[in-house]
Amino acid sequence: MQHLDYYELKDLDLDPKEPELIHELEGIIDRYLQRTENLDNGVELHQQGEELHQRVHHVGFHGATSLLVIGKR
């Protein structure tokens, strides 16, 4: 590759505490918490899930930044 272009893709314009997003994330967290019930370390994972619930309400959520690399020959 002789030339590479790098682009960071991030969406920071959305409200990280938008109620619909928080509600959707709570549902996802709850589904994962249900999966922990029969695991050996389920109590620890359940506690981490509850902490994640609290964190989402406290700081909100933004998706991860993506890096796009385009190469030209």
N, C-alpha and C positions, 0 to 999 in steps of 0.2 A: 504494500500500500504506500502510495506516495503522498496522499493527502487525506487527513482525517478531520471531520467536523464533529464537534461535540455539542450536544444540546441537553440541558437539564429541563425536565418537564415536571413542574410542580404547580399545584393549584392551591394557593393560599388565600384566594379571594372569598372562599366559602366560610361561613361561620362555623368554627370548630365545635360549638355547643348547640348547633341547630337541633331542635327537639326531635324531628323525624329521624335524623341520623343517629342521635343518642338512643332512641327507641329501637332502631334497627340493630345497633350494636349490642344492646341489652339482650335482644333475642338470640343473637349469635353466641354471646357469652353464656347464656342460659343453656343453649343446646350443648355446648362443650362441657358445661358443669354436669349435665345429666350423664355424660359419657364417663365421668370420673367416679361415679358411685361404686362400681365394682372393681376398681383398680387398687393395687396394693398401696400406692401413694395417693389415693383418692382424697384423703383428708387435706393433705398439703396442696394438691391441685385445686381443690374446692376453695381453700383459703386464698390462693393466688387469684382465682377467678373473682372472688368477692372484692379483693383489693383492686382488681382491674375495673370492676363496676364503679367503685368509688372514684378511681382515677379518671375514668371517662367523664363522670359528672363534674369533677373538679377542674380538669384542664381541657377536656374536649378531645377531638380527634381530627387529624389531617392524614391523608394518605401519604405513603412514602414517595419521595422524589425518585423519578426515573431518569436514567442516563441513556441517551440515544447517541450512538456513534455511527456515522456514515463515512465509509471509505471510498475513495476514488483511485483508480489506477491511471 
